Amino acid sequence: MTDAVVVGRDLVKAYGATRALDGVSVDVPAGVLAAVTGPSGSGKTTLLHVLAGLAAPDAGTVTVAGRTLTGVGEAERTTLRRELMGIVFQRANLLPALTVGENVALPLLLAGQRREAVRARTLEVLEQVGLGDRGRSSPAELSGGEAQRVAVARALAGRPQVVWADEPTGALDSAAAAGVLALLRELVDAGSTVVVVTHDREVAARGDVEVRLRDGRREP
């Protein structure tokens, strides 16, 4: 696909004698919600980690927004993740000693952005996820769904071209999960590309593209 923002080719990743990925290829067009599905142990999270540059494949290539992630060092992959991507994990992983706003701002400050610009961007993304009034709150004061929305805001803060989400609704009740899923859909409708690893058929059904894995291989 000429409009693919994420391209993985013939990806192999082994852990000992187990091939978590066994020659997987994937194209994710820009501006879609792509769902990576499959049973436990099928290689879903491994594929996300390899595509996002969190892990290096044993073989194969990955490009994101035309930038090559394979064959480069960890420092360069880290830079590419910061420039191109945002990542949301199953649990929000907010730092409890920081406020909500500080959690969102931290990656921008670490990237060397000016504090005035960081404050403005932090408020902007918190408002985008419906939490503009919670910037001074402690993570302990948030519900699970609110904490995950803060994690989404943190992922969006750097204006990424691709947002990766690894089971982002897996630890939430049905109402909170529906809210987070609706938020991800809104991001895509506004032009973002979101790749979600999920075992939830309802989440997969809301996607535009589905990548189904089984035993480390892509199913037709």
Protein Blocks (a to p, Z undefined) as FASTA:
>chain_A
ZZbfbdcehiacdehjbcfbghiacdddehiacddeddehilpmmmmmmmnopaccfbdc
ddeehiafehpafklmmmmmmmmpccddfbloiafkbcfklmmmmmmmmnopafklmmmm
mmmmmmmnopammmmpcfklpcfklmmmmmmmmmmmnopabdcdehkllmpcfklmmmmm
mmmmmmmmnopacddddfbfklmmmpmbdcddeehiacZZ
